[in-house]
């Protein structure tokens, strides 16, 4: 098969990815072999390609929003059959026995592994996934529409829950890419008022089309105090901006795996009155199952832009430059 490999992490305007020939992977005893039909392009892939995230596997193939079909399975797999449609997400494996896993916080497992970082992901013809970490996908969604749900959707959903947004609350979203535009749909379906703050005009238009009460540029404050906010943009300088926009007792959740340095915070204006700052670390499988069920119930749909897999580097460059709203999805044209 052919696959994209991060040969030398660096700016995507250069050439950190190389198209290589590799054998089709052999699944382990508890794993599925998945033929990739579509793979979403996540900002985390950009961080892996550019080296913002430290190398876990030299020459790794990125991609962790995979929609595919089961092409084979290890000897210990019982619950899947060839041809089953499955999703492969960011969280690949945990030890299942540590204190965090035991209390239902497997996203904090010190021995967790991740698709497209610790193991080769979906920018390829085939990938593997432990059967226990594969998702069965709703049949109503086509492959391209389903792909962004598997990370952008799940992580946005966990970030929303981390805010503790009260019923009918006022939510601010800073940055409005693949994850935020899915999170907004869940929040709106649950009765929230959503305000979007983003630098991209196309993203502001999409926010209003989806039902946001306002969509403003980064230099503008939301029109009312916020009960909660989520920072999706990987820009630490926005942390104090978002904290100032919170009402008393408000919570800011940081949704990204990578964030530039946060400037000093001014206690009286940015943290006093019991404001809270919370990070978000990966997700649990329970998060994924709950989000996929909610997405099906509420008709959550990704705004997508399809790219052939052969143009994966261009998709990452366009993501970095903000050239599209919603999410990009790679469709296999290399098999």
N, C-alpha and C positions, 0 to 999 in steps of 0.2 A: 504494500500500500504506500501511498504518498502522505506525508505529514509535514506540518510546519514545526520547526524546531528553533528554540531561542538559543542561537549559537553564541552570541556575545551581547548581553544585555546593554542597552543604550537607547538613545532617543529614536523613536519610530520614524523620524524624518530620515534617519540613516537606514541601516539594514540589520537590525537585531535578529530578524527571522530568516530562516533559510528553508526552502522546500527540499525535503530529503526522502529517500526511499528507505522503508523499514519493513521488516516482516510483520504480518498481521499478528498482534499480541496473542499469547496463549493465556486464557483465564486461569486463575488459581482455583483451588478446590471449592471455595465458597463464592466464586465470582461469575459474572456474566460477561460474555463477549458481545459487544453491542456494535452493530453496523450503524454509523452515524448518518442521519438524514438531514439534520440541521443543528447548528450550534450558535447560540447567542454570543455576542461580543460584549464582554463586561469590562468595566473600568479596571477591575482587578487583573484582567489579562494584560492591559496596558501597563500596570504597575510591575507585573512579572517581566514583560518584554523590556521595559526601560530600566529595570534593576532597582526600582523603589522598594520592592520586596526582595529580601536576600535570596540568593539561589538555594533551593532545596534539592533540586535534581538537575544536574548539568544537561543542557540540551533539551529541556523539557518541552513537550508539546502543550501549548495552552488550551484553554477552553473548558468550561464547567457548566454550561447551560445546554446540555446535550439532549436532543430528542433522537431516538433511534429504535431499532428493533433487535431483539435478541437473536444472535446468530450462533450462539453456542453457550455452554455452561460447564462449570466444574462438577466434579463427581458428587459433591455434597449439596448441590442446589436441587431443591424439590419444588419450589413454588412458581417457577417460570418455565415457559416452553418456547421453542424456536418460533419466531414471528411475533411474539408479544411486543407491544409498543411500550417503551420505558423512557423515563427521564433520568439523567445523571446530573447531579448537582455538586456544589462546592465541597461540602462535608463528605469525605470518602470513607473514613474509618475512624473508630475510637477504640480504646482498650476495653470498654464496657465494665470495668471492675474498679476503677479509681473512685475516690470520694465524690468527684463531680458527676461522673456517670451514674453513680448509685443514687444521687439525689435528683436526677433528671436534668442535670446541666451538662449534657455531653458536649455542648459547644465549648466548654472550658477544659475539656480533657487535655492534660499535658502531652498526651501521646497521639493526639488527633492528626489525621492526614487529610490532604486536600487534593481534589482533582485539578489537574493543570498546574500544580505546584510541586507536590510530592510524587505524583504519578502522572503519566501522560494523559492528556485530555482530548477534547473533541475537535481540534483543528486538524482532523485526520479522517481517514476512511473508516477506522475502527478504534474503539477504546474498550476498556474494561471497567467494571464496577463491582464491588461486593454486593451480592444480591440483597442483603439486608439494608443497603443504602440506596437502592434503586426505587424510583417512584413509578407507580402505575398512573398513566395520564388519562384525563377525561377525553372521550372520543370525539367530543364536539369541536375541539380545537385542532386546527391543522398544525403541521410540524413547525412552521415559521412562527405562528402565533403563540405556540406553547413554549418555545425555547426561552424567551426572556423571563417567564414565570419562575424558572428553576433556580435563579439566583437573585436577579433584580427584584422579582416579586417577593420571594421568601425573605430576603434581607430587609426590604422595605417594610414588610409586614412585621417582622420582629422589632424593627426600630419603632414602628407605630405603637406596638404594645409596650415597649420600654418607656415611652413617654407617659403612660398612665392617663392618656387623654380622657377627660370626663365626657359623659354622654352629652352630645350637642356642643362640644367644646370648639375652641378656635385654635386651628393648627396652622403653623407656618412651615413651609418647605423651602429650604435654601438650596438651590440647584434643582433642576427639573429635567433630568435625563431618564434613562431606562427604569431605574428603581423608583424614583419619585413619582413618575406619571402612573405607575401601577399602585403605589401606596396611596396616592390621592384618590383613586377610584374606590379603594376599600374604605377610606375615611369618609368620603362623601356618601357612600352607600350606608354607612353606619350613622349618618346624621351630623357629621362635623361640618363646620365652616372652614374652608381651606383658603389660605393666602399663599401665593407663590412668589418667591424672590429669586430671580435668575438673570444673568447677563444676556442670554440669548433671546432675540426677538421671536424666533420660531417657537421656542419653548414656551414663551409667554402666551403666544397665540394658542398653542395646544392646551395649556392650562385652562384658559378661558373656555375653550371648546368642550373640555371635559367637565366643566362646572365650577371651577374655582371662583371664589367671590372677588378676588383681585389677583393681578399678576404684575409685579413691579420689577424695575431694575435694581441692581445691588446697592446703589447709592440711596434708594428710597426705603423708608420704613413701611411696614404693613399698616393698613388704615386703622387698626385697633389693637389693643394689647392681646397677646397670645397666651392661651392656657398651656400650650406645648409647641415645640418646634423640633424639626429634624434637619440636621446638616448633612446633605448628600454630597455637596461639593468638597473636594479634598483640600480645602483652603482654611488653614488654622486661623487666619486673620479674621474669618467670619464668626468665630466663636463668640467674641465679645459683642459683636453686632447683634447676633441672634439672642444672646442673653439679655441685652438691653431691651429687646422687643417683647420679652416675656412679662406677663402679669405676675403679681405676687403669687408665690407657690408654684410657678410654672417650671416645666422640665424641658431641657434641651438634650436630645439624643444625637450622638455622633454615629452616623451609619456606615462610614467608610472603614476599610481595613488599613488605609494609609491616609495620613493627614500631615500637612506641613506644620511647622512649629506654631504653637498658639502664643500670641503676645501676652504680656502681663495683664492680669484682670484687675479691674478697679472694684473693690469690694462693695462700696456703697451703691454704685449704679448697676453692677452686673451680677452680683451674687447675693446681696442682702434680700430680706423679705422671703427667705426660705426657697430661693430658686435652686434648682438642681441641675447638675451636668452629669450625663450618663453615657458611657460608651456602649457599643454593640459589637459583640464578638461572634462571628459566624452565625450558626443557627442549629437548632435541634431538628431531628427528623419529625418530631411532633409539630414543630412550627411549619415545616414543609407540607405535611398532610393537612393541617388546619387551613393554611393559606390556599392550597389548591382546591379544597372544598369550598371555601368562601369565594374564590375566583369564579368557580363554576356557578355558584348560587347567584352571585351578583352580576354576572356577565362582564367580569374584568377582562379587558382586552388590551394587548400591547399594540402601540403604534410602531410598526416595523418597517425596516428598509433592508431588503435582501441584497446580499453580495455573494457572488460565487466564491467558493472556498479558495480558489486560485488567487483571489484578490484580498486575502486576509490582511496583509500589511496595510493596504489602502483603507480598509475598514477601521483599523486601529488609528491611522493618521486622521481620518475624518472624525472619529470619536474624540480624539484629543483636541482637534480644532473646533469642535462644536458645529460640524457641518450638517448635522441632521437632528431632528427632534426624535423623541422616543428611543428606540433601540435598533441596532443593526443585528442581522442574523446571517450567518454563513450557510450556504446551501451547497452540498457536495457536487462538484463538477470535475473531480479528479479521478473518480473510480473508473 
